[in-house]
Amino acid sequence: MKQKFSIEDMNCNHCVTSIEKAINELPGIQKVSIHLKRKNGVVKFDDTQIDSNQIAKKIIDTGYTAKLM
């Protein structure tokens, strides 16, 4: 499954790296693409292991906002 997230409060490449690293720690994550200029990200994952809300919570726990798109 793929889910797009709005992540409005990113402002540098360190933000992107932090979010990508945090999401990749979760089970079932297959691909993470975070886009600084577009202020969003797309995550491909196995929905039998994790759901979109858990991914959003991880982004929030890392210190950023996350909204499902």
CHARMM internal coordinates of N, CA and C (Angstrom, degrees):
IC EDIT
DIST 1 N 1 CA 1.4489
DIST 1 CA 1 C 1.5286
ANGL 1 N 1 CA 1 C 108.81
DIST 1 C 2 N 1.3281
ANGL 1 CA 1 C 2 N 116.21
DIHE 1 N 1 CA 1 C 2 N 150.83
DIST 2 N 2 CA 1.4675
ANGL 1 C 2 N 2 CA 122.37
DIHE 1 CA 1 C 2 N 2 CA 175.37
DIST 2 CA 2 C 1.5182
ANGL 2 N 2 CA 2 C 108.95
DIHE 1 C 2 N 2 CA 2 C -118.96
DIST 2 C 3 N 1.3317
ANGL 2 CA 2 C 3 N 115.15
DIHE 2 N 2 CA 2 C 3 N 142.03
DIST 3 N 3 CA 1.4605
ANGL 2 C 3 N 3 CA 120.57
DIHE 2 CA 2 C 3 N 3 CA 175.38
DIST 3 CA 3 C 1.5153
ANGL 3 N 3 CA 3 C 109.13
DIHE 2 C 3 N 3 CA 3 C -136.96
DIST 3 C 4 N 1.3260
ANGL 3 CA 3 C 4 N 115.60
DIHE 3 N 3 CA 3 C 4 N 135.33
DIST 4 N 4 CA 1.4616
ANGL 3 C 4 N 4 CA 121.30
DIHE 3 CA 3 C 4 N 4 CA 176.37
DIST 4 CA 4 C 1.5285
ANGL 4 N 4 CA 4 C 108.49
DIHE 3 C 4 N 4 CA 4 C -100.45
DIST 4 C 5 N 1.3296
ANGL 4 CA 4 C 5 N 115.78
DIHE 4 N 4 CA 4 C 5 N 138.48
DIST 5 N 5 CA 1.4551
ANGL 4 C 5 N 5 CA 122.76
DIHE 4 CA 4 C 5 N 5 CA -179.54
DIST 5 CA 5 C 1.5203
ANGL 5 N 5 CA 5 C 109.73
DIHE 4 C 5 N 5 CA 5 C -123.00
DIST 5 C 6 N 1.3149
ANGL 5 CA 5 C 6 N 117.00
DIHE 5 N 5 CA 5 C 6 N 140.15
DIST 6 N 6 CA 1.4589
ANGL 5 C 6 N 6 CA 122.67
DIHE 5 CA 5 C 6 N 6 CA 169.31
DIST 6 CA 6 C 1.5262
ANGL 6 N 6 CA 6 C 106.62
DIHE 5 C 6 N 6 CA 6 C -89.14
DIST 6 C 7 N 1.3565
ANGL 6 CA 6 C 7 N 116.40
DIHE 6 N 6 CA 6 C 7 N 127.17
DIST 7 N 7 CA 1.4674
ANGL 6 C 7 N 7 CA 121.98
DIHE 6 CA 6 C 7 N 7 CA 179.83
DIST 7 CA 7 C 1.5298
ANGL 7 N 7 CA 7 C 106.25
DIHE 6 C 7 N 7 CA 7 C -130.46
DIST 7 C 8 N 1.3131
ANGL 7 CA 7 C 8 N 116.29
DIHE 7 N 7 CA 7 C 8 N 82.70
DIST 8 N 8 CA 1.4651
ANGL 7 C 8 N 8 CA 122.63
DIHE 7 CA 7 C 8 N 8 CA -169.64
DIST 8 CA 8 C 1.5227
ANGL 8 N 8 CA 8 C 115.58
DIHE 7 C 8 N 8 CA 8 C -69.85
DIST 8 C 9 N 1.3125
ANGL 8 CA 8 C 9 N 118.94
DIHE 8 N 8 CA 8 C 9 N -27.86
DIST 9 N 9 CA 1.4628
ANGL 8 C 9 N 9 CA 119.88
DIHE 8 CA 8 C 9 N 9 CA -170.73
DIST 9 CA 9 C 1.5282
ANGL 9 N 9 CA 9 C 115.27
DIHE 8 C 9 N 9 CA 9 C -96.26
DIST 9 C 10 N 1.3131
ANGL 9 CA 9 C 10 N 118.10
DIHE 9 N 9 CA 9 C 10 N 21.19
DIST 10 N 10 CA 1.4716
ANGL 9 C 10 N 10 CA 121.42
DIHE 9 CA 9 C 10 N 10 CA 172.91
DIST 10 CA 10 C 1.5233
ANGL 10 N 10 CA 10 C 108.54
DIHE 9 C 10 N 10 CA 10 C -79.94
DIST 10 C 11 N 1.3546
ANGL 10 CA 10 C 11 N 117.14
DIHE 10 N 10 CA 10 C 11 N 140.55
DIST 11 N 11 CA 1.4611
ANGL 10 C 11 N 11 CA 118.11
DIHE 10 CA 10 C 11 N 11 CA 178.02
DIST 11 CA 11 C 1.5234
ANGL 11 N 11 CA 11 C 114.17
DIHE 10 C 11 N 11 CA 11 C -139.97
DIST 11 C 12 N 1.3436
ANGL 11 CA 11 C 12 N 118.40
DIHE 11 N 11 CA 11 C 12 N 4.97
DIST 12 N 12 CA 1.4652
ANGL 11 C 12 N 12 CA 119.79
DIHE 11 CA 11 C 12 N 12 CA 179.45
DIST 12 CA 12 C 1.5283
ANGL 12 N 12 CA 12 C 110.12
DIHE 11 C 12 N 12 CA 12 C -158.10
DIST 12 C 13 N 1.3186
ANGL 12 CA 12 C 13 N 115.56
DIHE 12 N 12 CA 12 C 13 N 169.90
DIST 13 N 13 CA 1.4628
ANGL 12 C 13 N 13 CA 120.19
DIHE 12 CA 12 C 13 N 13 CA 179.56
DIST 13 CA 13 C 1.5237
ANGL 13 N 13 CA 13 C 112.16
DIHE 12 C 13 N 13 CA 13 C -65.66
DIST 13 C 14 N 1.3350
ANGL 13 CA 13 C 14 N 117.24
DIHE 13 N 13 CA 13 C 14 N -28.27
DIST 14 N 14 CA 1.4651
ANGL 13 C 14 N 14 CA 119.94
DIHE 13 CA 13 C 14 N 14 CA 176.25
DIST 14 CA 14 C 1.5316
ANGL 14 N 14 CA 14 C 110.35
DIHE 13 C 14 N 14 CA 14 C -62.30
DIST 14 C 15 N 1.3215
ANGL 14 CA 14 C 15 N 116.86
DIHE 14 N 14 CA 14 C 15 N -37.68
DIST 15 N 15 CA 1.4652
ANGL 14 C 15 N 15 CA 121.27
DIHE 14 CA 14 C 15 N 15 CA 176.64
DIST 15 CA 15 C 1.5293
ANGL 15 N 15 CA 15 C 110.12
DIHE 14 C 15 N 15 CA 15 C -59.36
DIST 15 C 16 N 1.3164
ANGL 15 CA 15 C 16 N 115.87
DIHE 15 N 15 CA 15 C 16 N -47.31
DIST 16 N 16 CA 1.4635
ANGL 15 C 16 N 16 CA 121.81
DIHE 15 CA 15 C 16 N 16 CA 179.85
DIST 16 CA 16 C 1.5228
ANGL 16 N 16 CA 16 C 110.11
DIHE 15 C 16 N 16 CA 16 C -58.85
DIST 16 C 17 N 1.3240
ANGL 16 CA 16 C 17 N 116.99
DIHE 16 N 16 CA 16 C 17 N -48.72
DIST 17 N 17 CA 1.4626
ANGL 16 C 17 N 17 CA 121.84
DIHE 16 CA 16 C 17 N 17 CA -178.57
DIST 17 CA 17 C 1.5253
ANGL 17 N 17 CA 17 C 111.25
DIHE 16 C 17 N 17 CA 17 C -61.80
DIST 17 C 18 N 1.3184
ANGL 17 CA 17 C 18 N 116.99
DIHE 17 N 17 CA 17 C 18 N -42.91
DIST 18 N 18 CA 1.4672
ANGL 17 C 18 N 18 CA 121.30
DIHE 17 CA 17 C 18 N 18 CA 179.77
DIST 18 CA 18 C 1.5247
ANGL 18 N 18 CA 18 C 111.47
DIHE 17 C 18 N 18 CA 18 C -61.26
DIST 18 C 19 N 1.3176
ANGL 18 CA 18 C 19 N 116.27
DIHE 18 N 18 CA 18 C 19 N -44.18
DIST 19 N 19 CA 1.4624
ANGL 18 C 19 N 19 CA 120.81
DIHE 18 CA 18 C 19 N 19 CA -179.39
DIST 19 CA 19 C 1.5225
ANGL 19 N 19 CA 19 C 110.51
DIHE 18 C 19 N 19 CA 19 C -67.47
DIST 19 C 20 N 1.3269
ANGL 19 CA 19 C 20 N 117.08
DIHE 19 N 19 CA 19 C 20 N -46.41
DIST 20 N 20 CA 1.4678
ANGL 19 C 20 N 20 CA 120.49
DIHE 19 CA 19 C 20 N 20 CA 179.42
DIST 20 CA 20 C 1.5280
ANGL 20 N 20 CA 20 C 110.94
DIHE 19 C 20 N 20 CA 20 C -59.00
DIST 20 C 21 N 1.3143
ANGL 20 CA 20 C 21 N 117.08
DIHE 20 N 20 CA 20 C 21 N -45.34
DIST 21 N 21 CA 1.4679
ANGL 20 C 21 N 21 CA 121.30
DIHE 20 CA 20 C 21 N 21 CA -179.54
DIST 21 CA 21 C 1.5278
ANGL 21 N 21 CA 21 C 110.64
DIHE 20 C 21 N 21 CA 21 C -61.53
DIST 21 C 22 N 1.3198
ANGL 21 CA 21 C 22 N 117.00
DIHE 21 N 21 CA 21 C 22 N -45.65
DIST 22 N 22 CA 1.4612
ANGL 21 C 22 N 22 CA 121.34
DIHE 21 CA 21 C 22 N 22 CA -178.99
DIST 22 CA 22 C 1.5285
ANGL 22 N 22 CA 22 C 111.44
DIHE 21 C 22 N 22 CA 22 C -62.19
DIST 22 C 23 N 1.3188
ANGL 22 CA 22 C 23 N 117.06
DIHE 22 N 22 CA 22 C 23 N -46.11
DIST 23 N 23 CA 1.4641
ANGL 22 C 23 N 23 CA 120.45
DIHE 22 CA 22 C 23 N 23 CA -178.78
DIST 23 CA 23 C 1.5234
ANGL 23 N 23 CA 23 C 110.48
DIHE 22 C 23 N 23 CA 23 C -65.36
DIST 23 C 24 N 1.3181
ANGL 23 CA 23 C 24 N 117.49
DIHE 23 N 23 CA 23 C 24 N -40.77
DIST 24 N 24 CA 1.4646
ANGL 23 C 24 N 24 CA 120.66
DIHE 23 CA 23 C 24 N 24 CA -178.95
DIST 24 CA 24 C 1.5264
ANGL 24 N 24 CA 24 C 113.30
DIHE 23 C 24 N 24 CA 24 C -65.67
DIST 24 C 25 N 1.3316
ANGL 24 CA 24 C 25 N 118.33
DIHE 24 N 24 CA 24 C 25 N -15.25
DIST 25 N 25 CA 1.4647
ANGL 24 C 25 N 25 CA 121.69
DIHE 24 CA 24 C 25 N 25 CA 175.72
DIST 25 CA 25 C 1.5272
ANGL 25 N 25 CA 25 C 112.17
DIHE 24 C 25 N 25 CA 25 C -75.19
DIST 25 C 26 N 1.3225
ANGL 25 CA 25 C 26 N 117.23
DIHE 25 N 25 CA 25 C 26 N -17.94
DIST 26 N 26 CA 1.4581
ANGL 25 C 26 N 26 CA 121.79
DIHE 25 CA 25 C 26 N 26 CA -176.96
DIST 26 CA 26 C 1.5285
ANGL 26 N 26 CA 26 C 111.60
DIHE 25 C 26 N 26 CA 26 C -77.69
DIST 26 C 27 N 1.3385
ANGL 26 CA 26 C 27 N 117.86
DIHE 26 N 26 CA 26 C 27 N 151.39
DIST 27 N 27 CA 1.4659
ANGL 26 C 27 N 27 CA 120.82
DIHE 26 CA 26 C 27 N 27 CA 177.25
DIST 27 CA 27 C 1.5270
ANGL 27 N 27 CA 27 C 111.06
DIHE 26 C 27 N 27 CA 27 C -71.21
DIST 27 C 28 N 1.3164
ANGL 27 CA 27 C 28 N 116.89
DIHE 27 N 27 CA 27 C 28 N 145.91
DIST 28 N 28 CA 1.4569
ANGL 27 C 28 N 28 CA 121.73
DIHE 27 CA 27 C 28 N 28 CA 173.92
DIST 28 CA 28 C 1.5152
ANGL 28 N 28 CA 28 C 116.08
DIHE 27 C 28 N 28 CA 28 C 82.85
DIST 28 C 29 N 1.3277
ANGL 28 CA 28 C 29 N 117.86
DIHE 28 N 28 CA 28 C 29 N 1.79
DIST 29 N 29 CA 1.4636
ANGL 28 C 29 N 29 CA 120.71
DIHE 28 CA 28 C 29 N 29 CA -179.48
DIST 29 CA 29 C 1.5276
ANGL 29 N 29 CA 29 C 109.01
DIHE 28 C 29 N 29 CA 29 C -77.87
DIST 29 C 30 N 1.3306
ANGL 29 CA 29 C 30 N 116.21
DIHE 29 N 29 CA 29 C 30 N 129.72
DIST 30 N 30 CA 1.4626
ANGL 29 C 30 N 30 CA 121.52
DIHE 29 CA 29 C 30 N 30 CA -178.58
DIST 30 CA 30 C 1.5235
ANGL 30 N 30 CA 30 C 112.58
DIHE 29 C 30 N 30 CA 30 C -107.55
DIST 30 C 31 N 1.3336
ANGL 30 CA 30 C 31 N 117.47
DIHE 30 N 30 CA 30 C 31 N -38.05
DIST 31 N 31 CA 1.4666
ANGL 30 C 31 N 31 CA 120.92
DIHE 30 CA 30 C 31 N 31 CA -179.52
DIST 31 CA 31 C 1.5250
ANGL 31 N 31 CA 31 C 109.27
DIHE 30 C 31 N 31 CA 31 C -156.60
DIST 31 C 32 N 1.3342
ANGL 31 CA 31 C 32 N 115.64
DIHE 31 N 31 CA 31 C 32 N 138.61
DIST 32 N 32 CA 1.4633
ANGL 31 C 32 N 32 CA 121.64
DIHE 31 CA 31 C 32 N 32 CA 178.34
DIST 32 CA 32 C 1.5204
ANGL 32 N 32 CA 32 C 108.25
DIHE 31 C 32 N 32 CA 32 C -127.30
DIST 32 C 33 N 1.3253
ANGL 32 CA 32 C 33 N 117.34
DIHE 32 N 32 CA 32 C 33 N 126.28
DIST 33 N 33 CA 1.4676
ANGL 32 C 33 N 33 CA 122.88
DIHE 32 CA 32 C 33 N 33 CA 176.02
DIST 33 CA 33 C 1.5241
ANGL 33 N 33 CA 33 C 108.15
DIHE 32 C 33 N 33 CA 33 C -129.05
DIST 33 C 34 N 1.3282
ANGL 33 CA 33 C 34 N 115.99
DIHE 33 N 33 CA 33 C 34 N 106.89
DIST 34 N 34 CA 1.4590
ANGL 33 C 34 N 34 CA 121.68
DIHE 33 CA 33 C 34 N 34 CA 179.61
DIST 34 CA 34 C 1.5259
ANGL 34 N 34 CA 34 C 107.97
DIHE 33 C 34 N 34 CA 34 C -104.81
DIST 34 C 35 N 1.3389
ANGL 34 CA 34 C 35 N 116.98
DIHE 34 N 34 CA 34 C 35 N 131.48
DIST 35 N 35 CA 1.4612
ANGL 34 C 35 N 35 CA 122.56
DIHE 34 CA 34 C 35 N 35 CA -175.24
DIST 35 CA 35 C 1.5309
ANGL 35 N 35 CA 35 C 110.02
DIHE 34 C 35 N 35 CA 35 C -117.07
DIST 35 C 36 N 1.3199
ANGL 35 CA 35 C 36 N 116.01
DIHE 35 N 35 CA 35 C 36 N 107.58
DIST 36 N 36 CA 1.4627
ANGL 35 C 36 N 36 CA 121.85
DIHE 35 CA 35 C 36 N 36 CA -177.11
DIST 36 CA 36 C 1.5287
ANGL 36 N 36 CA 36 C 112.17
DIHE 35 C 36 N 36 CA 36 C -61.12
DIST 36 C 37 N 1.3232
ANGL 36 CA 36 C 37 N 117.53
DIHE 36 N 36 CA 36 C 37 N -51.23
DIST 37 N 37 CA 1.4702
ANGL 36 C 37 N 37 CA 120.91
DIHE 36 CA 36 C 37 N 37 CA -176.08
DIST 37 CA 37 C 1.5242
ANGL 37 N 37 CA 37 C 112.55
DIHE 36 C 37 N 37 CA 37 C -64.91
DIST 37 C 38 N 1.3216
ANGL 37 CA 37 C 38 N 116.74
DIHE 37 N 37 CA 37 C 38 N -35.25
DIST 38 N 38 CA 1.4649
ANGL 37 C 38 N 38 CA 120.78
DIHE 37 CA 37 C 38 N 38 CA -179.86
DIST 38 CA 38 C 1.5280
ANGL 38 N 38 CA 38 C 112.63
DIHE 37 C 38 N 38 CA 38 C -85.55
DIST 38 C 39 N 1.3464
ANGL 38 CA 38 C 39 N 115.62
DIHE 38 N 38 CA 38 C 39 N -9.72
DIST 39 N 39 CA 1.4719
ANGL 38 C 39 N 39 CA 121.43
DIHE 38 CA 38 C 39 N 39 CA -179.51
DIST 39 CA 39 C 1.5202
ANGL 39 N 39 CA 39 C 111.98
DIHE 38 C 39 N 39 CA 39 C 56.95
DIST 39 C 40 N 1.3500
ANGL 39 CA 39 C 40 N 115.05
DIHE 39 N 39 CA 39 C 40 N 42.57
DIST 40 N 40 CA 1.4524
ANGL 39 C 40 N 40 CA 118.52
DIHE 39 CA 39 C 40 N 40 CA 177.39
DIST 40 CA 40 C 1.5261
ANGL 40 N 40 CA 40 C 110.73
DIHE 39 C 40 N 40 CA 40 C -150.63
DIST 40 C 41 N 1.3024
ANGL 40 CA 40 C 41 N 114.53
DIHE 40 N 40 CA 40 C 41 N 177.11
DIST 41 N 41 CA 1.4474
ANGL 40 C 41 N 41 CA 120.08
DIHE 40 CA 40 C 41 N 41 CA 176.97
DIST 41 CA 41 C 1.5102
ANGL 41 N 41 CA 41 C 110.07
DIHE 40 C 41 N 41 CA 41 C -151.82
DIST 41 C 42 N 1.3274
ANGL 41 CA 41 C 42 N 115.34
DIHE 41 N 41 CA 41 C 42 N 155.24
DIST 42 N 42 CA 1.4569
ANGL 41 C 42 N 42 CA 122.04
DIHE 41 CA 41 C 42 N 42 CA 176.47
DIST 42 CA 42 C 1.5199
ANGL 42 N 42 CA 42 C 107.12
DIHE 41 C 42 N 42 CA 42 C -123.68
DIST 42 C 43 N 1.3200
ANGL 42 CA 42 C 43 N 115.26
DIHE 42 N 42 CA 42 C 43 N 130.71
DIST 43 N 43 CA 1.4571
ANGL 42 C 43 N 43 CA 120.75
DIHE 42 CA 42 C 43 N 43 CA -179.74
DIST 43 CA 43 C 1.5229
ANGL 43 N 43 CA 43 C 108.52
DIHE 42 C 43 N 43 CA 43 C -123.07
DIST 43 C 44 N 1.3228
ANGL 43 CA 43 C 44 N 115.31
DIHE 43 N 43 CA 43 C 44 N 127.54
DIST 44 N 44 CA 1.4599
ANGL 43 C 44 N 44 CA 121.59
DIHE 43 CA 43 C 44 N 44 CA 174.09
DIST 44 CA 44 C 1.5250
ANGL 44 N 44 CA 44 C 106.56
DIHE 43 C 44 N 44 CA 44 C -101.72
DIST 44 C 45 N 1.3363
ANGL 44 CA 44 C 45 N 116.20
DIHE 44 N 44 CA 44 C 45 N 130.73
DIST 45 N 45 CA 1.4580
ANGL 44 C 45 N 45 CA 119.75
DIHE 44 CA 44 C 45 N 45 CA -174.79
DIST 45 CA 45 C 1.5262
ANGL 45 N 45 CA 45 C 111.89
DIHE 44 C 45 N 45 CA 45 C -151.74
DIST 45 C 46 N 1.3260
ANGL 45 CA 45 C 46 N 114.76
DIHE 45 N 45 CA 45 C 46 N 163.48
DIST 46 N 46 CA 1.4596
ANGL 45 C 46 N 46 CA 122.84
DIHE 45 CA 45 C 46 N 46 CA 176.60
DIST 46 CA 46 C 1.5280
ANGL 46 N 46 CA 46 C 107.27
DIHE 45 C 46 N 46 CA 46 C -87.24
DIST 46 C 47 N 1.3264
ANGL 46 CA 46 C 47 N 116.75
DIHE 46 N 46 CA 46 C 47 N 109.62
DIST 47 N 47 CA 1.4639
ANGL 46 C 47 N 47 CA 119.76
DIHE 46 CA 46 C 47 N 47 CA -174.91
DIST 47 CA 47 C 1.5256
ANGL 47 N 47 CA 47 C 113.90
DIHE 46 C 47 N 47 CA 47 C -74.91
DIST 47 C 48 N 1.3316
ANGL 47 CA 47 C 48 N 117.51
DIHE 47 N 47 CA 47 C 48 N 1.35
DIST 48 N 48 CA 1.4635
ANGL 47 C 48 N 48 CA 119.68
DIHE 47 CA 47 C 48 N 48 CA 171.34
DIST 48 CA 48 C 1.5286
ANGL 48 N 48 CA 48 C 110.68
DIHE 47 C 48 N 48 CA 48 C -86.53
DIST 48 C 49 N 1.3464
ANGL 48 CA 48 C 49 N 116.64
DIHE 48 N 48 CA 48 C 49 N -11.84
DIST 49 N 49 CA 1.4620
ANGL 48 C 49 N 49 CA 120.96
DIHE 48 CA 48 C 49 N 49 CA -178.89
DIST 49 CA 49 C 1.5261
ANGL 49 N 49 CA 49 C 113.52
DIHE 48 C 49 N 49 CA 49 C -110.64
DIST 49 C 50 N 1.3206
ANGL 49 CA 49 C 50 N 117.19
DIHE 49 N 49 CA 49 C 50 N -25.30
DIST 50 N 50 CA 1.4680
ANGL 49 C 50 N 50 CA 121.31
DIHE 49 CA 49 C 50 N 50 CA -175.31
DIST 50 CA 50 C 1.5245
ANGL 50 N 50 CA 50 C 108.76
DIHE 49 C 50 N 50 CA 50 C -157.67
DIST 50 C 51 N 1.3365
ANGL 50 CA 50 C 51 N 116.41
DIHE 50 N 50 CA 50 C 51 N 156.70
DIST 51 N 51 CA 1.4678
ANGL 50 C 51 N 51 CA 118.66
DIHE 50 CA 50 C 51 N 51 CA 177.17
DIST 51 CA 51 C 1.5311
ANGL 51 N 51 CA 51 C 110.79
DIHE 50 C 51 N 51 CA 51 C -122.35
DIST 51 C 52 N 1.3089
ANGL 51 CA 51 C 52 N 115.30
DIHE 51 N 51 CA 51 C 52 N 170.89
DIST 52 N 52 CA 1.4696
ANGL 51 C 52 N 52 CA 122.02
DIHE 51 CA 51 C 52 N 52 CA -175.73
DIST 52 CA 52 C 1.5235
ANGL 52 N 52 CA 52 C 112.71
DIHE 51 C 52 N 52 CA 52 C -59.19
DIST 52 C 53 N 1.3253
ANGL 52 CA 52 C 53 N 116.89
DIHE 52 N 52 CA 52 C 53 N -38.08
DIST 53 N 53 CA 1.4645
ANGL 52 C 53 N 53 CA 119.97
DIHE 52 CA 52 C 53 N 53 CA -179.05
DIST 53 CA 53 C 1.5248
ANGL 53 N 53 CA 53 C 111.96
DIHE 52 C 53 N 53 CA 53 C -66.37
DIST 53 C 54 N 1.3239
ANGL 53 CA 53 C 54 N 117.57
DIHE 53 N 53 CA 53 C 54 N -34.69
DIST 54 N 54 CA 1.4652
ANGL 53 C 54 N 54 CA 120.89
DIHE 53 CA 53 C 54 N 54 CA 177.13
DIST 54 CA 54 C 1.5301
ANGL 54 N 54 CA 54 C 110.69
DIHE 53 C 54 N 54 CA 54 C -67.08
DIST 54 C 55 N 1.3238
ANGL 54 CA 54 C 55 N 116.38
DIHE 54 N 54 CA 54 C 55 N -37.62
DIST 55 N 55 CA 1.4706
ANGL 54 C 55 N 55 CA 120.47
DIHE 54 CA 54 C 55 N 55 CA 177.55
DIST 55 CA 55 C 1.5283
ANGL 55 N 55 CA 55 C 109.63
DIHE 54 C 55 N 55 CA 55 C -67.06
DIST 55 C 56 N 1.3279
ANGL 55 CA 55 C 56 N 116.90
DIHE 55 N 55 CA 55 C 56 N -44.74
DIST 56 N 56 CA 1.4679
ANGL 55 C 56 N 56 CA 120.61
DIHE 55 CA 55 C 56 N 56 CA 177.89
DIST 56 CA 56 C 1.5239
ANGL 56 N 56 CA 56 C 110.62
DIHE 55 C 56 N 56 CA 56 C -59.52
DIST 56 C 57 N 1.3283
ANGL 56 CA 56 C 57 N 117.20
DIHE 56 N 56 CA 56 C 57 N -41.73
DIST 57 N 57 CA 1.4684
ANGL 56 C 57 N 57 CA 120.81
DIHE 56 CA 56 C 57 N 57 CA 178.68
DIST 57 CA 57 C 1.5230
ANGL 57 N 57 CA 57 C 111.05
DIHE 56 C 57 N 57 CA 57 C -61.62
DIST 57 C 58 N 1.3249
ANGL 57 CA 57 C 58 N 117.39
DIHE 57 N 57 CA 57 C 58 N -38.77
DIST 58 N 58 CA 1.4684
ANGL 57 C 58 N 58 CA 120.85
DIHE 57 CA 57 C 58 N 58 CA 178.96
DIST 58 CA 58 C 1.5271
ANGL 58 N 58 CA 58 C 110.22
DIHE 57 C 58 N 58 CA 58 C -64.14
DIST 58 C 59 N 1.3295
ANGL 58 CA 58 C 59 N 117.27
DIHE 58 N 58 CA 58 C 59 N -41.81
DIST 59 N 59 CA 1.4712
ANGL 58 C 59 N 59 CA 121.03
DIHE 58 CA 58 C 59 N 59 CA 177.37
DIST 59 CA 59 C 1.5317
ANGL 59 N 59 CA 59 C 109.57
DIHE 58 C 59 N 59 CA 59 C -61.53
DIST 59 C 60 N 1.3145
ANGL 59 CA 59 C 60 N 116.50
DIHE 59 N 59 CA 59 C 60 N -45.52
DIST 60 N 60 CA 1.4681
ANGL 59 C 60 N 60 CA 121.41
DIHE 59 CA 59 C 60 N 60 CA 179.33
DIST 60 CA 60 C 1.5278
ANGL 60 N 60 CA 60 C 110.64
DIHE 59 C 60 N 60 CA 60 C -62.89
DIST 60 C 61 N 1.3304
ANGL 60 CA 60 C 61 N 117.05
DIHE 60 N 60 CA 60 C 61 N -43.32
DIST 61 N 61 CA 1.4696
ANGL 60 C 61 N 61 CA 121.40
DIHE 60 CA 60 C 61 N 61 CA 178.91
DIST 61 CA 61 C 1.5255
ANGL 61 N 61 CA 61 C 112.06
DIHE 60 C 61 N 61 CA 61 C -63.41
DIST 61 C 62 N 1.3341
ANGL 61 CA 61 C 62 N 116.89
DIHE 61 N 61 CA 61 C 62 N -23.56
DIST 62 N 62 CA 1.4621
ANGL 61 C 62 N 62 CA 122.01
DIHE 61 CA 61 C 62 N 62 CA 178.25
DIST 62 CA 62 C 1.5345
ANGL 62 N 62 CA 62 C 110.91
DIHE 61 C 62 N 62 CA 62 C -80.20
DIST 62 C 63 N 1.3417
ANGL 62 CA 62 C 63 N 116.74
DIHE 62 N 62 CA 62 C 63 N -12.69
DIST 63 N 63 CA 1.4598
ANGL 62 C 63 N 63 CA 120.23
DIHE 62 CA 62 C 63 N 63 CA 175.23
DIST 63 CA 63 C 1.5180
ANGL 63 N 63 CA 63 C 115.12
DIHE 62 C 63 N 63 CA 63 C 112.06
DIST 63 C 64 N 1.3222
ANGL 63 CA 63 C 64 N 116.97
DIHE 63 N 63 CA 63 C 64 N 15.19
DIST 64 N 64 CA 1.4649
ANGL 63 C 64 N 64 CA 121.43
DIHE 63 CA 63 C 64 N 64 CA -178.01
DIST 64 CA 64 C 1.5234
ANGL 64 N 64 CA 64 C 109.62
DIHE 63 C 64 N 64 CA 64 C -124.73
DIST 64 C 65 N 1.3181
ANGL 64 CA 64 C 65 N 116.44
DIHE 64 N 64 CA 64 C 65 N 163.00
DIST 65 N 65 CA 1.4600
ANGL 64 C 65 N 65 CA 119.94
DIHE 64 CA 64 C 65 N 65 CA 173.85
DIST 65 CA 65 C 1.5210
ANGL 65 N 65 CA 65 C 108.47
DIHE 64 C 65 N 65 CA 65 C -84.34
DIST 65 C 66 N 1.3098
ANGL 65 CA 65 C 66 N 116.04
DIHE 65 N 65 CA 65 C 66 N 154.68
DIST 66 N 66 CA 1.4656
ANGL 65 C 66 N 66 CA 120.27
DIHE 65 CA 65 C 66 N 66 CA 177.47
DIST 66 CA 66 C 1.5188
ANGL 66 N 66 CA 66 C 108.64
DIHE 65 C 66 N 66 CA 66 C -150.08
DIST 66 C 67 N 1.3239
ANGL 66 CA 66 C 67 N 115.74
DIHE 66 N 66 CA 66 C 67 N 126.11
DIST 67 N 67 CA 1.4576
ANGL 66 C 67 N 67 CA 121.26
DIHE 66 CA 66 C 67 N 67 CA 176.56
DIST 67 CA 67 C 1.5141
ANGL 67 N 67 CA 67 C 108.23
DIHE 66 C 67 N 67 CA 67 C -129.16
DIST 67 C 68 N 1.3209
ANGL 67 CA 67 C 68 N 116.21
DIHE 67 N 67 CA 67 C 68 N 137.49
DIST 68 N 68 CA 1.4590
ANGL 67 C 68 N 68 CA 120.68
DIHE 67 CA 67 C 68 N 68 CA 176.25
DIST 68 CA 68 C 1.5199
ANGL 68 N 68 CA 68 C 108.92
DIHE 67 C 68 N 68 CA 68 C -68.19
DIST 68 C 69 N 1.3232
ANGL 68 CA 68 C 69 N 116.04
DIHE 68 N 68 CA 68 C 69 N 140.16
DIST 69 N 69 CA 1.4673
ANGL 68 C 69 N 69 CA 120.93
DIHE 68 CA 68 C 69 N 69 CA 178.96
DIST 69 CA 69 C 1.5215
ANGL 69 N 69 CA 69 C 109.06
DIHE 68 C 69 N 69 CA 69 C -113.70
END
COOR INIT
IC SEED 1 N 1 CA 1 C
IC BUILD
